[in-house]
């Protein structure tokens, strides 16, 4: 059985399949870059933010949708307490070099880090808001590693990783997305952009400027990983995605073509993943927490949490090393990449169980003989 897995795992470069979605992208630079990305196969994702202090799911507890519970606490009180978590975030044990070392020894080749999740707290230095890890309202701001995104990029780049930056298109802290004068019944913008075009344009400018900071201030960025699929242009709304727009169904188009042109002016070979918005600016697809049943006719990665939660939860239930290796083999055998997520603890360390799993995966990698050796047998 192990020989079978080894053969499948090592034969990924021989897989040939149609990639019809590439018809949306004609730039040979980007197409070649997608080819290079597909050769990486194994990536590391980190959901980390102020929410780690409470050991809860990232951001979603402040979304006022009926499926979310807050232990009976009044919504507005809960949101106020959550938003104040920036005043206590102080990860003094944060050491990105140790993260990069662990990921490298596990055989991972690229990373994707959550620079900003839906709650709007920025894990990078920004001129657009004071809701940031480098603002004086956050106790970590005076630390030499306060610009967390910059420190992570440097550490992983020094270990020869591709650099991937996650960014949430919706921002539930920005007053031009969730306007404070109106209720926030769901995840969407809480006013009609068509009725307040100047206000929504301010939000578009805010989004554009923050992505410019991320794609221009940290050297060559390889992947811009955009989340929040309900923020999308009208042409892309279909029966599957229409419910994401809530009861109002307002279109929230932040002009990704303009953003992409700006981002690629500094990074010409930048891959862009505008998740679920199929077409030119979704260079590869990202099935979440699942492995497709068969080979897919386009580039893709499975993004999956090592535990039950994307973000840090005390005593989370981590998948076994055996299962993780089987998942990696299954994904690669179908032509995909595996982006495996670990949620760092509030002090900035990776959980011990996650580190153990990564070491064991790395040990298995080292035990895999070369292709010539297998073929000779």
C-alpha positions as CSV (number, residue, x, y, z in Angstrom):
1,X,0.0,0.0,0.0
2,X,2.8,2.4,0.9
3,X,4.5,1.8,-2.4
4,X,1.2,2.7,-4.2
5,X,1.0,6.0,-2.3
6,X,4.6,6.7,-3.1
7,X,4.2,6.1,-6.8
8,X,1.1,8.4,-6.9
9,X,2.7,11.1,-4.8
10,X,5.8,11.2,-7.0
11,X,4.0,11.0,-10.3
12,X,2.3,14.4,-10.1
13,X,4.5,16.0,-12.8
14,X,3.2,13.4,-15.3
15,X,-0.4,14.2,-14.8
16,X,-2.0,15.8,-17.9
17,X,-5.4,17.3,-17.9
18,X,-7.5,20.0,-19.6
19,X,-7.6,23.4,-18.0
20,X,-10.5,25.1,-19.7
21,X,-10.7,28.0,-17.2
22,X,-7.4,29.2,-18.6
23,X,-9.3,30.5,-21.6
24,X,-10.2,33.5,-19.3
25,X,-6.5,34.4,-18.9
26,X,-4.3,34.9,-22.0
27,X,-1.2,36.5,-20.5
28,X,1.6,33.9,-21.0
29,X,3.4,35.3,-17.9
30,X,0.5,34.4,-15.7
31,X,-0.2,31.1,-17.4
32,X,3.4,30.1,-16.9
33,X,3.3,31.2,-13.3
34,X,0.2,29.0,-12.8
35,X,2.3,26.0,-14.1
36,X,5.0,26.8,-11.6
37,X,2.6,27.1,-8.8
38,X,1.1,23.7,-9.6
39,X,4.5,22.2,-9.1
40,X,4.7,23.4,-5.5
41,X,2.0,20.9,-4.4
42,X,2.1,21.6,-0.6
43,X,1.4,24.9,1.1
44,X,1.0,26.3,4.6
45,X,-1.9,28.6,5.7
46,X,-2.2,30.5,8.9
47,X,-5.4,32.1,10.2
48,X,-4.2,34.4,13.0
49,X,-5.7,37.6,14.4
50,X,-7.2,39.1,17.6
51,X,-9.8,36.4,17.7
52,X,-7.1,33.9,18.8
53,X,-7.2,35.4,22.3
54,X,-10.7,34.1,22.9
55,X,-10.0,30.8,21.1
56,X,-13.0,31.2,18.8
57,X,-13.7,30.9,15.2
58,X,-12.2,33.8,13.2
59,X,-14.4,36.9,12.8
60,X,-17.7,35.2,12.3
61,X,-19.1,35.6,15.8
62,X,-19.6,39.4,15.1
63,X,-21.8,38.6,12.1
64,X,-25.4,39.0,13.0
65,X,-26.8,36.0,11.1
66,X,-29.2,33.5,12.8
67,X,-26.9,30.5,12.6
68,X,-24.3,32.3,14.9
69,X,-24.7,32.1,18.6
70,X,-23.0,34.2,21.3
71,X,-24.1,32.5,24.5
72,X,-27.1,34.7,24.9
73,X,-25.1,38.0,25.1
74,X,-26.7,41.0,23.4
75,X,-25.2,41.4,20.0
76,X,-24.1,45.0,20.4
77,X,-22.4,44.3,23.7
78,X,-20.6,41.3,22.2
79,X,-19.4,43.2,19.2
80,X,-18.0,46.0,21.4
81,X,-16.0,43.5,23.5
82,X,-14.8,41.7,20.4
83,X,-13.6,44.8,18.7
84,X,-11.7,45.9,21.8
85,X,-9.5,42.8,21.5
86,X,-7.0,45.0,19.6
87,X,-6.1,46.6,23.0
88,X,-4.9,43.3,24.5
89,X,-3.3,41.6,21.5
90,X,0.4,41.1,22.5
91,X,2.0,37.9,21.0
92,X,5.4,38.2,22.7
93,X,6.4,34.7,21.7
94,X,5.9,35.4,18.0
95,X,8.9,34.0,16.1
96,X,8.2,33.7,12.3
97,X,11.5,32.0,11.6
98,X,10.4,29.0,13.7
99,X,7.1,28.9,11.7
100,X,9.0,28.9,8.4
101,X,11.5,26.3,9.6
102,X,8.7,24.0,10.7
103,X,6.8,24.4,7.4
104,X,10.0,23.9,5.4
105,X,10.8,20.7,7.2
106,X,7.3,19.5,6.5
107,X,8.0,19.8,2.8
108,X,5.8,22.8,2.2
109,X,6.7,25.2,-0.6
110,X,4.4,28.2,-0.3
111,X,2.4,30.0,2.3
112,X,-0.8,32.1,2.6
113,X,-1.2,34.4,5.6
114,X,-4.3,36.2,6.8
115,X,-3.3,39.8,6.6
116,X,-6.9,40.9,7.3
117,X,-9.9,38.8,8.0
118,X,-13.5,39.9,7.8
119,X,-13.4,41.6,11.3
120,X,-11.1,44.3,9.7
121,X,-8.2,44.0,12.1
122,X,-5.0,44.5,10.1
123,X,-2.0,42.3,10.8
124,X,0.1,44.8,8.8
125,X,1.1,48.4,8.8
126,X,-1.5,50.5,7.1
127,X,-2.3,54.2,6.6
128,X,-5.9,53.5,6.0
129,X,-7.1,52.7,9.5
130,X,-5.9,52.7,13.1
131,X,-7.4,49.2,13.6
132,X,-4.0,47.6,13.1
133,X,-1.3,45.7,15.0
134,X,1.1,48.6,14.5
135,X,-1.2,51.3,15.9
136,X,-0.5,52.5,19.5
137,X,-4.0,51.1,20.5
138,X,-2.4,47.6,20.3
139,X,0.2,46.8,22.9
140,X,2.3,44.9,20.4
141,X,2.9,48.1,18.3
142,X,6.2,48.9,20.1
143,X,7.6,45.5,19.5
144,X,10.4,45.2,16.9
145,X,8.2,42.6,15.1
146,X,5.0,44.6,15.2
147,X,4.5,44.6,11.5
148,X,3.6,40.9,11.6
149,X,2.9,40.5,7.9
150,X,6.3,42.0,7.0
151,X,8.1,39.7,9.5
152,X,6.3,36.6,8.2
153,X,7.0,37.5,4.6
154,X,10.7,38.0,5.3
155,X,11.0,34.7,7.3
156,X,9.4,32.6,4.7
157,X,11.0,34.2,1.8
158,X,14.4,33.6,3.5
159,X,13.4,29.9,3.5
160,X,12.6,30.0,-0.3
161,X,8.8,29.9,0.0
162,X,6.4,31.5,-2.4
163,X,4.7,34.5,-0.7
164,X,0.9,34.4,-0.5
165,X,-1.2,37.1,1.2
166,X,-4.8,36.5,2.2
167,X,-7.0,39.6,2.2
168,X,-10.8,39.9,3.0
169,X,-12.7,42.0,0.5
170,X,-15.5,42.7,3.1
171,X,-14.3,44.7,6.2
172,X,-16.8,44.7,9.1
173,X,-14.9,47.3,10.9
174,X,-14.8,49.9,8.2
175,X,-17.6,52.5,8.5
176,X,-18.0,52.6,4.8
177,X,-18.9,48.9,4.7
178,X,-20.8,48.4,7.9
179,X,-22.1,51.9,8.4
180,X,-22.6,52.6,12.1
181,X,-25.9,54.4,11.6
182,X,-27.7,51.3,10.3
183,X,-28.2,47.8,11.6
184,X,-26.0,45.0,10.3
185,X,-28.4,42.1,9.7
186,X,-25.9,39.9,7.8
187,X,-22.4,39.7,6.3
188,X,-23.1,42.1,3.6
189,X,-22.7,45.9,3.2
190,X,-25.5,47.4,5.3
191,X,-26.6,50.0,2.8
192,X,-27.4,49.9,-0.9
193,X,-24.3,51.0,-2.9
194,X,-26.6,52.2,-5.7
195,X,-28.3,54.6,-3.3
196,X,-25.0,55.8,-1.7
197,X,-22.5,55.5,-4.6
198,X,-20.0,58.1,-3.1
199,X,-19.9,56.2,0.2
200,X,-19.3,52.9,-1.5
201,X,-16.7,54.4,-3.7
202,X,-14.9,55.4,-0.5
203,X,-14.9,51.8,0.5
204,X,-13.6,50.8,-2.9
205,X,-10.8,53.3,-2.5
206,X,-10.0,52.0,1.0
207,X,-9.8,48.4,-0.4
208,X,-7.7,49.5,-3.3
209,X,-5.3,51.4,-1.1
210,X,-4.8,48.5,1.4
211,X,-4.1,46.0,-1.3
212,X,-1.6,48.5,-2.8
213,X,0.1,48.5,0.5
214,X,0.3,44.8,0.6
215,X,1.5,44.3,-3.0
216,X,3.9,47.2,-3.0
217,X,5.5,47.3,0.4
218,X,6.9,43.8,0.8
219,X,8.9,43.1,-2.3
220,X,7.8,40.5,-4.8
221,X,4.5,38.9,-3.8
222,X,3.5,35.7,-5.5
223,X,-0.2,35.2,-4.6
224,X,-3.0,37.6,-3.7
225,X,-5.7,35.4,-2.1
226,X,-8.9,37.3,-1.9
227,X,-11.7,36.0,0.3
228,X,-15.3,37.1,0.9
229,X,-17.1,35.9,-2.2
230,X,-20.3,37.9,-1.6
231,X,-18.3,41.0,-2.6
232,X,-18.5,40.4,-6.3
233,X,-19.6,42.0,-9.6
234,X,-23.1,41.6,-10.9
235,X,-22.1,39.4,-13.9
236,X,-20.7,36.7,-11.6
237,X,-23.9,36.2,-9.5
238,X,-25.6,32.9,-10.1
239,X,-28.0,30.6,-8.3
240,X,-25.3,29.3,-6.1
241,X,-23.9,32.6,-5.0
242,X,-27.1,34.7,-4.9
243,X,-28.0,33.6,-1.4
244,X,-24.6,35.0,-0.2
245,X,-25.9,38.5,-0.9
246,X,-28.5,38.3,1.8
247,X,-32.1,39.3,1.7
248,X,-31.4,42.6,-0.1
249,X,-29.1,41.1,-2.8
250,X,-27.1,44.3,-3.2
251,X,-24.2,44.1,-5.6
252,X,-20.8,45.0,-4.0
253,X,-18.3,45.4,-6.9
254,X,-14.9,46.7,-5.7
255,X,-13.5,46.7,-9.2
256,X,-11.0,43.8,-9.1
257,X,-9.7,44.5,-12.7
258,X,-8.5,47.9,-11.5
259,X,-7.0,46.4,-8.3
260,X,-5.3,43.6,-10.4
261,X,-3.7,46.1,-12.8
262,X,-2.4,48.1,-9.8
263,X,-1.1,45.0,-8.0
264,X,0.6,43.6,-11.1
265,X,2.2,46.9,-12.0
266,X,4.6,46.1,-9.1
267,X,4.4,42.2,-9.4
268,X,3.8,41.4,-13.1
269,X,3.6,37.6,-12.4
270,X,1.3,37.9,-9.4
271,X,-1.3,35.2,-9.2
272,X,-4.7,36.4,-8.1
273,X,-7.3,34.2,-6.5
274,X,-10.6,36.1,-6.3
275,X,-12.3,33.1,-4.7
276,X,-15.5,31.8,-6.3
277,X,-15.6,34.7,-8.9
278,X,-14.7,32.5,-11.8
279,X,-12.9,34.0,-14.7
280,X,-9.7,36.0,-15.3
281,X,-9.0,36.9,-11.7
282,X,-9.4,33.5,-10.2
283,X,-6.2,32.0,-11.5
284,X,-6.9,28.8,-9.5
285,X,-9.8,27.5,-7.5
286,X,-9.9,26.7,-3.8
287,X,-12.3,24.0,-2.7
288,X,-12.6,24.4,1.0
289,X,-12.4,21.6,3.6
290,X,-13.0,19.0,0.8
291,X,-11.2,17.0,-1.8
292,X,-12.8,16.7,-5.2
293,X,-13.9,13.2,-6.3
294,X,-11.9,13.3,-9.4
295,X,-9.4,15.3,-11.5
296,X,-10.6,18.8,-12.3
297,X,-10.3,20.6,-15.6
298,X,-8.6,23.7,-14.1
299,X,-5.9,24.5,-11.6
300,X,-7.0,24.1,-7.9
301,X,-5.9,23.7,-4.3
302,X,-7.8,22.1,-1.4
303,X,-7.5,24.5,1.5
304,X,-8.2,22.6,4.7
305,X,-7.6,23.1,8.5
306,X,-5.4,20.7,10.3
307,X,-7.9,20.8,13.3
308,X,-11.6,21.4,13.4
309,X,-11.2,25.2,13.4
310,X,-9.3,27.5,11.0
311,X,-8.2,29.7,13.9
312,X,-6.7,28.7,17.3
313,X,-9.0,26.8,19.6
314,X,-7.7,25.3,22.8
315,X,-7.7,21.5,22.7
316,X,-8.7,21.5,19.0
317,X,-9.0,18.0,17.5
318,X,-6.2,17.6,15.0
319,X,-6.3,15.2,12.1
320,X,-3.9,12.3,12.4
321,X,-0.6,12.3,10.6
322,X,-1.8,9.2,8.6
323,X,-4.9,11.0,7.5
324,X,-3.0,14.2,6.5
325,X,-0.6,12.1,4.4
326,X,-3.4,10.3,2.7
327,X,-5.1,13.6,2.0
328,X,-1.9,15.0,0.5
329,X,-1.5,11.9,-1.7
330,X,-5.1,12.0,-2.8
331,X,-5.1,15.7,-3.7
332,X,-1.8,15.5,-5.6
333,X,-2.9,12.4,-7.5
334,X,-5.8,14.4,-8.8
335,X,-3.6,17.3,-9.9
336,X,-4.3,19.7,-7.0
337,X,-2.3,21.4,-4.4
338,X,-2.8,21.0,-0.6
339,X,-2.9,24.2,1.4
340,X,-2.9,23.0,5.1
341,X,-4.0,25.5,7.7
342,X,-2.8,25.9,11.3
343,X,-4.1,28.6,13.7
344,X,-1.3,30.1,15.8
345,X,-1.9,30.6,19.5
346,X,-2.5,34.1,20.9
347,X,1.1,34.3,22.2
348,X,2.4,33.7,18.6
349,X,3.4,30.1,18.9
350,X,2.2,27.2,16.8
351,X,0.4,24.5,18.9
352,X,2.5,21.6,19.9
353,X,0.3,19.0,18.2
354,X,0.4,20.9,14.9
355,X,4.2,21.0,15.1
356,X,4.3,17.3,15.8
357,X,2.1,16.6,12.8
358,X,4.4,18.7,10.6
359,X,7.5,16.9,11.8
360,X,5.9,13.6,11.1
361,X,4.8,14.6,7.6
362,X,8.4,15.8,7.0
363,X,9.8,12.5,8.2
364,X,7.5,10.7,5.8
365,X,8.6,13.0,3.0
366,X,12.3,12.1,3.7
367,X,11.4,8.4,3.5
368,X,10.0,8.8,0.0
369,X,12.6,7.5,-2.5
370,X,13.3,9.2,-5.7
371,X,11.4,8.4,-8.9
372,X,14.4,6.6,-10.5
373,X,14.7,4.4,-7.4
374,X,11.0,3.4,-7.5
375,X,11.1,2.8,-11.3
376,X,14.1,0.5,-10.9
377,X,12.2,-1.6,-8.4
